[in-house]
Amino acid sequence: MIKKFFFAIALIFIFSLNCYALSPLESIKKPTENIISILKSDKYKTLTPDLREEQWNEIWNVVKDSFDFKIISRLAIGKYWNSFSSDEQIEFQKLFAELLANTYINKVQENFKNQQVTYIDEKIAQNKAEVLVHVALENKPVPIIYRMLDNNGWLIFDVKIEGMSMIKNYRSQFDEYLFKKSPKDLITALQSKISQLREERKKPVN
Amino acid sequence: MPKSQYIFICFFILIYYSFSYADDVNNKFSGYENSLIEKKEAQYNNEDINNFNKDLLDEEILEDDFLNDSLINDDLLSDKDLSDSLSNKAYDPIEPINRAFFYFNDKVYIYVFTPVSKGYVKITPKFARIGINNFFSNLASPLRVLNNLLQGKIKNAGAESGKFFVNTFLGFLGFIDSARVFEKLNPPKEDLGQTFGKWGIGQGPYLVIPFLGPSTLRDSAGMVGEFYIDPVFYAYDLNSREKLIMDGTKNINSLPSRMDLYKTLKDSALDPYTAAKNAYIQIREEQTKK
């Protein structure tokens, strides 16, 4: 299972650009290659905390347009979505995007070792699509399925790694949290988690 | 007749099946229209690709709540969505005990296993770690053949035996995973927990096992069972102590990757306990389906 988990998840964030009129597979491939070139660039060969922050921002700019965070947030919250006020919904959406970015871009930065990515197949059903990608880790390829929606360009709303849906995983956590606590508490909890992850990025990469 | 010979005879019978399996897969793919797959197929495991396509063609996936139109169109959430999030919940009747063990494991992982695995990585070169991992994976191959047979997957049993054969004789007793290049010889890994699942036994209550981590009643029973039905155990007349030492070596060797995985999970989660539980249940369900 070595590193497959983080790297696989990490690839969630490896996309960029407005992929209008691109096929689902192309709209995964283009940003992925883009991120890999950022990670490989000579400029970031030795990562000081400042450079790391800069690289992080560069990756985030590429990644953020490939995801439909509105739908992601909604699906992750599930049945409790309507108990959020509209301000809270917007706030949550912003924070959840930040949480994902701070978790997985950090992981990519720490663990990228020029793993090979192979774009295997795409399947389209009306306005939905799935793209299968293999990431070669040590001695076996890890299958990743990106699930996408056509919304003026294909945007990702879920990622399945080894059969595990990220959205379902977050939903199970939010479900349990919101069963006991209010949306406001959830927002506070996310904020503290994000600042904790930001701190971690300032530590040197070993 | 010594047990080891017996195992080998079974094994050669199964080799025959591995060839018929290879033919089958060839036929299946020759008519496949997608040129993309034809290009890439040679490098990778057919099972993944098969499952991917099957999944998408499956009607079920179009009705899946994630792809449900009503949900995406900002309407009120459908009943389907409600029921889905309920059914997704793992059966966890002893949650307080599980949480206590989860907390215990967390401390063990941070203060014992992580330093141990860091030390191990320092003194062991990467190729050695991969080799040892391959060796143990190959040694577990007869057990996977057995599980394939118990699930009635004759062709996969053949493929798994073929893999064992290739890796044992051409891969220096399994240290090199040479069968990886033959994509027909890489069936999904089966274990006793999955076999029980195939037989219709549900996962049962979720359990967190001290030191080992997430499991369910079914999978724990499978794990204990595997200790006793492992053909290697009989072929070499190992006693339980020797077997435990072997398993220990195997576990230390795979510790670094498991600690990485745990850290990622913990970092990404709002509630690591629930995240680990959900990840375990989802992955096991997917494996049992294959």
Chai-1 contact restraints between the chains, C-beta under 6 A:
chainA,res_idxA,chainB,res_idxB,connection_type,confidence,min_distance_angstrom,max_distance_angstrom,comment,restraint_id
A,M1,B,S257,contact,1.0,0.0,6.0,A-B,restraint_1
A,M1,B,L261,contact,1.0,0.0,6.0,A-B,restraint_2
A,I2,B,S257,contact,1.0,0.0,6.0,A-B,restraint_3
A,K3,B,D260,contact,1.0,0.0,6.0,A-B,restraint_4
A,F5,B,L261,contact,1.0,0.0,6.0,A-B,restraint_5
A,F5,B,T264,contact,1.0,0.0,6.0,A-B,restraint_6
A,F6,B,T264,contact,1.0,0.0,6.0,A-B,restraint_7
A,G78,B,S85,contact,1.0,0.0,6.0,A-B,restraint_8
A,K79,B,L77,contact,1.0,0.0,6.0,A-B,restraint_9
A,K79,B,L82,contact,1.0,0.0,6.0,A-B,restraint_10
A,K79,B,S85,contact,1.0,0.0,6.0,A-B,restraint_11
A,T103,B,D267,contact,1.0,0.0,6.0,A-B,restraint_12
A,T103,B,S268,contact,1.0,0.0,6.0,A-B,restraint_13
A,T118,B,K40,contact,1.0,0.0,6.0,A-B,restraint_14
A,I120,B,K40,contact,1.0,0.0,6.0,A-B,restraint_15
A,D121,B,L36,contact,1.0,0.0,6.0,A-B,restraint_16
A,D121,B,I37,contact,1.0,0.0,6.0,A-B,restraint_17
A,K123,B,L56,contact,1.0,0.0,6.0,A-B,restraint_18
A,K128,B,L67,contact,1.0,0.0,6.0,A-B,restraint_19
A,E130,B,L56,contact,1.0,0.0,6.0,A-B,restraint_20
A,L132,B,F52,contact,1.0,0.0,6.0,A-B,restraint_21
A,H134,B,Y44,contact,1.0,0.0,6.0,A-B,restraint_22
A,N139,B,D177,contact,1.0,0.0,6.0,A-B,restraint_23
A,P141,B,Y44,contact,1.0,0.0,6.0,A-B,restraint_24
A,P143,B,D48,contact,1.0,0.0,6.0,A-B,restraint_25
A,D158,B,F66,contact,1.0,0.0,6.0,A-B,restraint_26
A,E162,B,I283,contact,1.0,0.0,6.0,A-B,restraint_27
A,G163,B,I283,contact,1.0,0.0,6.0,A-B,restraint_28
A,G163,B,E286,contact,1.0,0.0,6.0,A-B,restraint_29
A,M164,B,A279,contact,1.0,0.0,6.0,A-B,restraint_30
A,M164,B,Q282,contact,1.0,0.0,6.0,A-B,restraint_31
A,M164,B,I283,contact,1.0,0.0,6.0,A-B,restraint_32
A,N169,B,A275,contact,1.0,0.0,6.0,A-B,restraint_33
A,N169,B,N278,contact,1.0,0.0,6.0,A-B,restraint_34
A,N169,B,A279,contact,1.0,0.0,6.0,A-B,restraint_35
A,S172,B,T274,contact,1.0,0.0,6.0,A-B,restraint_36
A,S172,B,N278,contact,1.0,0.0,6.0,A-B,restraint_37
A,Q173,B,L270,contact,1.0,0.0,6.0,A-B,restraint_38
A,Q173,B,D271,contact,1.0,0.0,6.0,A-B,restraint_39
A,Q173,B,T274,contact,1.0,0.0,6.0,A-B,restraint_40
A,Q173,B,A275,contact,1.0,0.0,6.0,A-B,restraint_41
A,D175,B,S85,contact,1.0,0.0,6.0,A-B,restraint_42
A,E176,B,T274,contact,1.0,0.0,6.0,A-B,restraint_43
